[in-house]
Amino acid sequence: MSTMKTFVVTGPNTSEIADEQAPIADAGFAVIEVQRVGVCGTDVEFFKGDMAYLHDGNAHFPMRLGHEWMGTVVSVGRREDEKWLGLRVTGDTMLGCGVCRRCMLGHQHVCEFRVEIGVRGGFPGALAEQLRVPVTALQTLPDNVDETLGALVEPGANALRCVWGSKLGPGERLLVIGPGTIGLLVALLAKSQGIEVHVAGTRPDALAFARTLGIDGAWLISELPALQWDAVVDATNDSDVPAQALDLVEPGGRIVLIGLGTHTGHLDSRLLTIKDVTAVGILSGSPALSSLVDIYASGQVDPRPLVAATVGLGNVGHVLAGERPSGAGPGPKIHVDPRR
């Protein structure tokens, strides 16, 4: 393959299908034939020009998006990496420099010099027929983790870290604010661990879908029952929700913040202290990728109902602009098959 089809965001709310040179697997890298890509809220932010990285110099247009993906390794750059050939894989989004203190401690996802596939530092993403990625970022997929599940590994790993951050066990009660993909993945993963899970939001249709997933309760945020919440997860892009989570959580509990608002939110540090609450921030699923793959492979959680439709590259612009594909189901996630 000398050229390939790609989806490129050329500026705020503008995009094109482009022919680009197909990638070459140089030393330390693999080329992946992309089979499935998830469209994420981060991609929508980037497309609209709201992404913080665009304003602080860590990203720029044009950009090829796509950081939730799976595919098959078709070439590698070194003989010692030939073991990857033909394997079905997904991969880490966060690519640290590999030499700084954070990277050496295993925190490459917060490396000051990191790039993020399809997001930060100009590293091209997976909305293309092929993707070049370091072999060190690859994560193998068992045969029973299909294409849909494979492209749900990255968001699922973020959600799993939220569950870990809650520090809850069987019988304890979790409130997840935000019934989008991440929030519902948090709910499914927490429920599989015996935690009582409730979801809250503002859209009745999203909450109606959440109720089909077997969680314990789905509520309009304005109609929350008077229950004791042992932990609260903010999975929204509403900058006011972290403060609301702090108000709602039980003293001695935990709030887990994975949502990123479009403006800076504020937490009352006095209330945080007086309630003896722990606040946990989650940036990436990197430390949980392999654990999440094991969970999917075991069948403990099946998040595939969250995927409403799978489209081709030619429809990505419409999806990013907020259009629902014809015949889409009720779930919040749209997938892309670049081969269509």
C-alpha positions as a Markdown table, in Angstrom:
| # | Residue | x | y | z |
|---|---|---|---|---|
| 1 | Met | 0.0 | 0.0 | 0.0 |
| 2 | Ser | 1.7 | 3.2 | -1.2 |
| 3 | Thr | -1.1 | 5.6 | -0.3 |
| 4 | Met | -4.1 | 5.3 | 2.0 |
| 5 | Lys | -7.3 | 7.0 | 2.8 |
| 6 | Thr | -7.4 | 9.2 | 6.0 |
| 7 | Phe | -9.7 | 11.5 | 7.8 |
| 8 | Val | -8.1 | 14.9 | 8.6 |
| 9 | Val | -9.5 | 17.8 | 10.6 |
| 10 | Thr | -8.2 | 20.9 | 8.8 |
| 11 | Gly | -9.6 | 23.6 | 11.1 |
| 12 | Pro | -12.4 | 24.3 | 13.4 |
| 13 | Asn | -15.5 | 22.4 | 12.1 |
| 14 | Thr | -13.8 | 21.6 | 8.8 |
| 15 | Ser | -12.4 | 18.2 | 7.6 |
| 16 | Glu | -11.5 | 16.2 | 4.5 |
| 17 | Ile | -10.9 | 12.7 | 3.3 |
| 18 | Ala | -7.3 | 12.8 | 2.1 |
| 19 | Asp | -4.9 | 10.5 | 0.4 |
| 20 | Glu | -1.7 | 10.2 | 2.4 |
| 21 | Gln | 1.5 | 8.2 | 2.1 |
| 22 | Ala | 1.1 | 4.9 | 3.8 |
| 23 | Pro | 3.3 | 4.7 | 6.9 |
| 24 | Ile | 6.6 | 2.7 | 7.0 |
| 25 | Ala | 7.6 | 0.7 | 10.1 |
| 26 | Asp | 10.9 | 2.1 | 11.0 |
| 27 | Ala | 13.0 | 0.8 | 13.9 |
| 28 | Gly | 10.9 | 0.3 | 17.1 |
| 29 | Phe | 7.6 | 0.8 | 15.3 |
| 30 | Ala | 4.9 | -1.3 | 13.8 |
| 31 | Val | 2.3 | -0.5 | 11.1 |
| 32 | Ile | -1.3 | -1.5 | 12.0 |
| 33 | Glu | -4.0 | -2.2 | 9.5 |
| 34 | Val | -6.8 | -0.4 | 11.4 |
| 35 | Gln | -10.1 | -2.3 | 11.7 |
| 36 | Arg | -12.1 | -0.2 | 14.2 |
| 37 | Val | -11.8 | 3.3 | 15.7 |
| 38 | Gly | -14.0 | 4.9 | 18.4 |
| 39 | Val | -15.1 | 8.5 | 18.1 |
| 40 | Cys | -14.5 | 10.2 | 21.5 |
| 41 | Gly | -15.7 | 13.4 | 23.2 |
| 42 | Thr | -12.1 | 14.5 | 22.9 |
| 43 | Asp | -12.3 | 14.2 | 19.1 |
| 44 | Val | -15.4 | 16.3 | 19.1 |
| 45 | Glu | -13.7 | 19.0 | 21.2 |
| 46 | Phe | -10.7 | 19.0 | 18.8 |
| 47 | Phe | -13.0 | 19.2 | 15.8 |
| 48 | Lys | -14.9 | 22.2 | 17.2 |
| 49 | Gly | -11.6 | 23.9 | 18.1 |
| 50 | Asp | -12.3 | 23.9 | 21.8 |
| 51 | Met | -9.6 | 21.4 | 22.8 |
| 52 | Ala | -7.3 | 22.9 | 25.4 |
| 53 | Tyr | -4.2 | 21.6 | 23.7 |
| 54 | Leu | -5.1 | 23.8 | 20.7 |
| 55 | His | -4.8 | 26.8 | 22.8 |
| 56 | Asp | -1.7 | 26.0 | 24.8 |
| 57 | Gly | 0.4 | 25.0 | 21.8 |
| 58 | Asn | 0.4 | 21.2 | 22.4 |
| 59 | Ala | -1.8 | 20.5 | 19.3 |
| 60 | His | -2.5 | 22.2 | 16.0 |
| 61 | Phe | -4.5 | 21.8 | 12.8 |
| 62 | Pro | -4.4 | 19.9 | 10.5 |
| 63 | Met | -4.8 | 16.8 | 12.6 |
| 64 | Arg | -5.7 | 13.1 | 12.0 |
| 65 | Leu | -7.8 | 12.1 | 15.0 |
| 66 | Gly | -8.4 | 8.6 | 16.5 |
| 67 | His | -7.0 | 7.3 | 19.7 |
| 68 | Glu | -9.4 | 4.4 | 20.5 |
| 69 | Trp | -8.5 | 1.7 | 18.0 |
| 70 | Met | -7.7 | -1.9 | 17.2 |
| 71 | Gly | -6.2 | -3.6 | 14.2 |
| 72 | Thr | -3.7 | -6.1 | 13.0 |
| 73 | Val | 0.1 | -5.7 | 12.8 |
| 74 | Val | 1.2 | -5.9 | 9.1 |
| 75 | Ser | 4.8 | -4.8 | 9.3 |
| 76 | Val | 7.5 | -4.0 | 11.8 |
| 77 | Gly | 10.9 | -2.2 | 11.6 |
| 78 | Arg | 13.2 | -4.6 | 13.4 |
| 79 | Arg | 13.8 | -8.4 | 13.2 |
| 80 | Glu | 13.3 | -8.8 | 16.9 |
| 81 | Asp | 9.8 | -7.3 | 16.6 |
| 82 | Glu | 8.6 | -9.8 | 14.0 |
| 83 | Lys | 6.7 | -11.7 | 16.8 |
| 84 | Trp | 4.1 | -9.0 | 16.5 |
| 85 | Leu | 3.3 | -9.7 | 12.8 |
| 86 | Gly | -0.3 | -10.9 | 12.3 |
| 87 | Leu | -1.3 | -10.2 | 15.9 |
| 88 | Arg | -4.5 | -8.4 | 16.7 |
| 89 | Val | -3.7 | -5.4 | 18.9 |
| 90 | Thr | -4.8 | -2.2 | 20.4 |
| 91 | Gly | -2.4 | 0.3 | 22.0 |
| 92 | Asp | -1.6 | 3.0 | 24.5 |
| 93 | Thr | -2.5 | 6.6 | 23.5 |
| 94 | Met | 0.1 | 8.2 | 25.7 |
| 95 | Leu | 3.7 | 8.0 | 24.3 |
| 96 | Gly | 6.2 | 9.3 | 26.9 |
| 97 | Cys | 9.8 | 10.3 | 26.1 |
| 98 | Gly | 11.0 | 7.1 | 27.8 |
| 99 | Val | 13.9 | 8.7 | 29.6 |
| 100 | Cys | 12.6 | 11.3 | 32.1 |
| 101 | Arg | 11.9 | 10.5 | 35.7 |
| 102 | Arg | 8.2 | 10.1 | 35.2 |
| 103 | Cys | 8.6 | 7.6 | 32.4 |
| 104 | Met | 11.2 | 5.7 | 34.4 |
| 105 | Leu | 8.7 | 5.4 | 37.3 |
| 106 | Gly | 6.0 | 4.1 | 34.9 |
| 107 | His | 4.1 | 7.3 | 34.6 |
| 108 | Gln | 4.7 | 7.9 | 30.9 |
| 109 | His | 1.0 | 9.0 | 30.6 |
| 110 | Val | 1.9 | 12.2 | 32.4 |
| 111 | Cys | 5.4 | 12.7 | 30.9 |
| 112 | Glu | 5.9 | 16.4 | 30.2 |
| 113 | Phe | 7.2 | 15.6 | 26.8 |
| 114 | Arg | 4.6 | 13.0 | 25.8 |
| 115 | Val | 2.7 | 12.9 | 22.6 |
| 116 | Glu | -0.8 | 11.4 | 22.4 |
| 117 | Ile | -1.9 | 9.5 | 19.4 |
| 118 | Gly | -4.4 | 11.5 | 17.4 |
| 119 | Val | -4.5 | 14.2 | 20.1 |
| 120 | Arg | -1.3 | 15.9 | 21.3 |
| 121 | Gly | 2.0 | 16.8 | 19.7 |
| 122 | Gly | 1.0 | 16.2 | 16.1 |
| 123 | Phe | 1.2 | 12.3 | 16.2 |
| 124 | Pro | -1.3 | 11.1 | 13.6 |
| 125 | Gly | -4.2 | 9.1 | 14.8 |
| 126 | Ala | -6.1 | 6.0 | 13.7 |
| 127 | Leu | -8.7 | 7.5 | 11.5 |
| 128 | Ala | -6.9 | 6.0 | 8.5 |
| 129 | Glu | -6.4 | 2.7 | 6.8 |
| 130 | Gln | -3.1 | 2.2 | 8.6 |
| 131 | Leu | -1.4 | 3.5 | 11.7 |
| 132 | Arg | 2.2 | 3.7 | 12.7 |
| 133 | Val | 2.8 | 3.1 | 16.5 |
| 134 | Pro | 5.7 | 2.2 | 18.7 |
| 135 | Val | 5.8 | -1.5 | 19.5 |
| 136 | Thr | 6.2 | -0.6 | 23.2 |
| 137 | Ala | 2.7 | 0.8 | 23.1 |
| 138 | Leu | 1.0 | -2.3 | 21.7 |
| 139 | Gln | -1.4 | -4.5 | 23.7 |
| 140 | Thr | -2.4 | -7.9 | 22.3 |
| 141 | Leu | -6.0 | -8.9 | 22.0 |
| 142 | Pro | -7.3 | -12.4 | 22.7 |
| 143 | Asp | -9.4 | -14.0 | 19.9 |
| 144 | Asn | -12.6 | -13.6 | 22.0 |
| 145 | Val | -12.1 | -9.8 | 22.2 |
| 146 | Asp | -13.7 | -8.8 | 18.9 |
| 147 | Glu | -13.2 | -5.6 | 16.9 |
| 148 | Thr | -15.9 | -3.7 | 18.8 |
| 149 | Leu | -14.4 | -4.7 | 22.2 |
| 150 | Gly | -10.9 | -4.0 | 21.0 |
| 151 | Ala | -11.8 | -0.4 | 20.1 |
| 152 | Leu | -13.4 | -0.1 | 23.6 |
| 153 | Val | -10.3 | -1.0 | 25.4 |
| 154 | Glu | -8.9 | 2.5 | 25.7 |
| 155 | Pro | -12.1 | 4.1 | 27.1 |
| 156 | Gly | -12.7 | 1.0 | 29.2 |
| 157 | Ala | -9.2 | 1.3 | 30.8 |
| 158 | Asn | -10.0 | 4.9 | 31.7 |
| 159 | Ala | -13.2 | 3.8 | 33.3 |
| 160 | Leu | -11.5 | 1.0 | 35.2 |
| 161 | Arg | -9.1 | 3.4 | 36.7 |
| 162 | Cys | -12.1 | 5.4 | 37.9 |
| 163 | Val | -13.4 | 2.3 | 39.6 |
| 164 | Trp | -10.0 | 1.7 | 41.2 |
| 165 | Gly | -9.9 | 5.3 | 42.2 |
| 166 | Ser | -13.2 | 5.0 | 44.1 |
| 167 | Lys | -11.7 | 2.3 | 46.3 |
| 168 | Leu | -15.2 | 0.8 | 46.8 |
| 169 | Gly | -16.0 | -2.8 | 47.4 |
| 170 | Pro | -19.1 | -5.1 | 47.2 |
| 171 | Gly | -22.1 | -3.5 | 48.8 |
| 172 | Glu | -20.8 | 0.0 | 48.8 |
| 173 | Arg | -22.6 | 2.7 | 46.8 |
| 174 | Leu | -21.3 | 4.6 | 43.8 |
| 175 | Leu | -22.8 | 7.6 | 42.0 |
| 176 | Val | -21.6 | 8.2 | 38.4 |
| 177 | Ile | -22.6 | 11.6 | 37.1 |
| 178 | Gly | -22.7 | 11.5 | 33.3 |
| 179 | Pro | -24.3 | 8.7 | 31.3 |
| 180 | Gly | -21.9 | 9.0 | 28.3 |
| 181 | Thr | -19.5 | 6.2 | 27.2 |
| 182 | Ile | -17.1 | 6.7 | 30.1 |
| 183 | Gly | -19.7 | 7.0 | 32.7 |
| 184 | Leu | -21.6 | 3.9 | 31.5 |
| 185 | Leu | -18.3 | 1.9 | 31.3 |
| 186 | Val | -17.6 | 3.0 | 34.9 |
| 187 | Ala | -21.0 | 1.8 | 35.9 |
| 188 | Leu | -20.7 | -1.6 | 34.2 |
| 189 | Leu | -17.3 | -2.3 | 35.6 |
| 190 | Ala | -18.2 | -1.2 | 39.1 |
| 191 | Lys | -21.4 | -3.3 | 39.0 |
| 192 | Ser | -19.4 | -6.4 | 37.9 |
| 193 | Gln | -17.4 | -6.0 | 41.2 |
| 194 | Gly | -20.5 | -6.1 | 43.4 |
| 195 | Ile | -20.7 | -2.3 | 43.9 |
| 196 | Glu | -24.2 | -0.7 | 44.0 |
| 197 | Val | -24.2 | 1.7 | 41.1 |
| 198 | His | -26.4 | 4.6 | 40.2 |
| 199 | Val | -26.0 | 7.0 | 37.2 |
| 200 | Ala | -27.2 | 10.6 | 37.1 |
| 201 | Gly | -27.6 | 13.0 | 34.2 |
| 202 | Thr | -29.8 | 15.6 | 32.5 |
| 203 | Arg | -31.1 | 13.7 | 29.4 |
| 204 | Pro | -34.0 | 11.4 | 29.9 |
| 205 | Asp | -33.1 | 9.3 | 26.8 |
| 206 | Ala | -29.6 | 8.7 | 28.0 |
| 207 | Leu | -30.9 | 7.6 | 31.4 |
| 208 | Ala | -33.5 | 5.3 | 29.8 |
| 209 | Phe | -30.7 | 3.6 | 27.9 |
| 210 | Ala | -28.6 | 3.4 | 31.1 |
| 211 | Arg | -31.5 | 1.5 | 32.8 |
| 212 | Thr | -31.3 | -1.2 | 30.2 |
| 213 | Leu | -27.7 | -2.1 | 31.3 |
| 214 | Gly | -28.8 | -3.6 | 34.7 |
| 215 | Ile | -27.5 | -0.9 | 37.0 |
| 216 | Asp | -29.2 | -0.1 | 40.2 |
| 217 | Gly | -30.6 | 3.3 | 39.4 |
| 218 | Ala | -30.6 | 6.0 | 36.8 |
| 219 | Trp | -31.8 | 9.5 | 37.8 |
| 220 | Leu | -32.2 | 13.0 | 36.6 |
| 221 | Ile | -29.6 | 15.0 | 38.6 |
| 222 | Ser | -32.4 | 17.2 | 39.8 |
| 223 | Glu | -34.2 | 14.2 | 41.2 |
| 224 | Leu | -31.5 | 12.3 | 43.0 |
| 225 | Pro | -32.8 | 10.2 | 45.9 |
| 226 | Ala | -31.5 | 11.0 | 49.4 |
| 227 | Leu | -29.0 | 8.2 | 49.5 |
| 228 | Gln | -25.5 | 8.1 | 51.0 |
| 229 | Trp | -22.9 | 8.1 | 48.2 |
| 230 | Asp | -19.7 | 6.4 | 49.3 |
| 231 | Ala | -17.9 | 7.7 | 46.1 |
| 232 | Val | -18.9 | 9.9 | 43.2 |
| 233 | Val | -17.4 | 9.9 | 39.7 |
| 234 | Asp | -17.6 | 13.0 | 37.5 |
| 235 | Ala | -17.7 | 11.7 | 33.9 |
| 236 | Thr | -19.1 | 15.0 | 32.4 |
| 237 | Asn | -17.7 | 18.0 | 30.7 |
| 238 | Asp | -19.6 | 20.3 | 33.1 |
| 239 | Ser | -17.1 | 22.4 | 35.1 |
| 240 | Asp | -19.6 | 22.7 | 37.9 |
| 241 | Val | -20.0 | 19.0 | 38.6 |
| 242 | Pro | -16.8 | 18.5 | 40.7 |
| 243 | Ala | -18.1 | 20.9 | 43.3 |
| 244 | Gln | -21.5 | 19.1 | 43.1 |
| 245 | Ala | -19.7 | 15.7 | 43.6 |
| 246 | Leu | -18.0 | 17.1 | 46.7 |
| 247 | Asp | -21.3 | 18.2 | 48.1 |
| 248 | Leu | -22.9 | 14.8 | 47.5 |
| 249 | Val | -20.2 | 12.4 | 48.6 |
| 250 | Glu | -20.2 | 11.0 | 52.1 |
| 251 | Pro | -17.6 | 12.3 | 54.6 |
| 252 | Gly | -14.6 | 10.1 | 54.4 |
| 253 | Gly | -15.5 | 9.1 | 50.8 |
| 254 | Arg | -13.8 | 9.8 | 47.5 |
| 255 | Ile | -14.6 | 11.8 | 44.4 |
| 256 | Val | -13.1 | 10.7 | 41.1 |
| 257 | Leu | -12.7 | 13.3 | 38.3 |
| 258 | Ile | -12.3 | 12.2 | 34.7 |
| 259 | Gly | -14.4 | 14.7 | 33.0 |
| 260 | Leu | -12.8 | 17.9 | 31.6 |
| 261 | Gly | -14.9 | 21.0 | 31.4 |
| 262 | Thr | -14.6 | 23.7 | 28.9 |
| 263 | His | -13.7 | 26.2 | 31.6 |
| 264 | Thr | -11.9 | 25.9 | 35.0 |
| 265 | Gly | -14.1 | 24.5 | 37.8 |
| 266 | His | -13.5 | 25.0 | 41.5 |
| 267 | Leu | -13.5 | 22.8 | 44.6 |
| 268 | Asp | -13.9 | 24.2 | 48.1 |
| 269 | Ser | -10.8 | 23.1 | 49.8 |
| 270 | Arg | -12.3 | 23.8 | 53.2 |
| 271 | Leu | -15.2 | 21.5 | 52.5 |
| 272 | Leu | -12.8 | 18.9 | 51.1 |
| 273 | Thr | -10.9 | 19.0 | 54.3 |
| 274 | Ile | -13.8 | 19.2 | 56.7 |
| 275 | Lys | -15.5 | 16.2 | 55.0 |
| 276 | Asp | -12.1 | 14.3 | 54.9 |
| 277 | Val | -12.7 | 13.5 | 51.2 |
| 278 | Thr | -10.1 | 12.2 | 48.8 |
| 279 | Ala | -10.2 | 13.7 | 45.3 |
| 280 | Val | -8.7 | 11.6 | 42.5 |
| 281 | Gly | -7.9 | 12.8 | 39.0 |
| 282 | Ile | -7.8 | 10.4 | 36.1 |
| 283 | Leu | -6.1 | 11.5 | 32.8 |
| 284 | Ser | -5.5 | 8.2 | 31.0 |
| 285 | Gly | -6.2 | 4.5 | 30.9 |
| 286 | Ser | -2.6 | 3.6 | 30.3 |
| 287 | Pro | -1.9 | 1.8 | 33.7 |
| 288 | Ala | -5.1 | -0.3 | 33.3 |
| 289 | Leu | -5.0 | -1.5 | 29.6 |
| 290 | Ser | -3.9 | -5.1 | 30.2 |
| 291 | Ser | -6.3 | -5.5 | 33.2 |
| 292 | Leu | -9.2 | -4.2 | 31.1 |
| 293 | Val | -8.4 | -6.6 | 28.3 |
| 294 | Asp | -8.5 | -9.5 | 30.8 |
| 295 | Ile | -11.9 | -8.3 | 32.0 |
| 296 | Tyr | -13.3 | -8.2 | 28.5 |
| 297 | Ala | -11.8 | -11.6 | 27.7 |
| 298 | Ser | -13.3 | -13.1 | 30.8 |
| 299 | Gly | -16.8 | -12.0 | 29.8 |
| 300 | Gln | -17.4 | -10.2 | 33.2 |
| 301 | Val | -18.4 | -7.1 | 31.3 |
| 302 | Asp | -19.9 | -6.7 | 27.8 |
| 303 | Pro | -20.0 | -3.1 | 26.8 |
| 304 | Arg | -20.8 | -3.6 | 23.1 |
| 305 | Pro | -24.4 | -2.4 | 23.5 |
| 306 | Leu | -22.9 | 1.1 | 24.1 |
| 307 | Val | -21.9 | 1.2 | 20.4 |
| 308 | Ala | -24.8 | 2.6 | 18.4 |
| 309 | Ala | -23.4 | 2.4 | 14.9 |
| 310 | Thr | -20.3 | 1.7 | 12.9 |
| 311 | Val | -19.6 | 4.1 | 9.9 |
| 312 | Gly | -16.9 | 4.6 | 7.3 |
| 313 | Leu | -14.4 | 7.4 | 7.1 |
| 314 | Gly | -16.7 | 9.5 | 4.9 |
| 315 | Asn | -19.2 | 9.8 | 7.7 |
| 316 | Val | -16.8 | 10.9 | 10.5 |
| 317 | Gly | -17.3 | 14.6 | 9.8 |
| 318 | His | -21.0 | 14.3 | 10.2 |
| 319 | Val | -20.6 | 12.4 | 13.5 |
| 320 | Leu | -18.2 | 15.0 | 14.9 |
| 321 | Ala | -20.7 | 17.7 | 14.0 |
| 322 | Gly | -23.3 | 16.0 | 16.1 |
| 323 | Glu | -25.3 | 14.0 | 13.6 |
| 324 | Arg | -26.5 | 10.5 | 14.4 |
| 325 | Pro | -26.0 | 7.9 | 11.7 |
| 326 | Ser | -29.2 | 6.5 | 10.1 |
| 327 | Gly | -30.4 | 3.5 | 12.0 |
| 328 | Ala | -28.1 | 4.1 | 15.0 |
| 329 | Gly | -29.1 | 2.4 | 18.2 |
| 330 | Pro | -29.5 | 4.1 | 21.6 |
| 331 | Gly | -25.9 | 3.8 | 22.8 |
| 332 | Pro | -23.6 | 6.8 | 23.1 |
| 333 | Lys | -20.6 | 5.5 | 21.1 |
| 334 | Ile | -20.0 | 5.6 | 17.4 |
| 335 | His | -17.3 | 3.4 | 15.8 |
| 336 | Val | -15.5 | 3.8 | 12.5 |
| 337 | Asp | -14.3 | 1.1 | 10.1 |
| 338 | Pro | -11.7 | 2.7 | 7.8 |
| 339 | Arg | -12.0 | -0.2 | 5.4 |
| 340 | Arg | -15.6 | 0.8 | 4.4 |
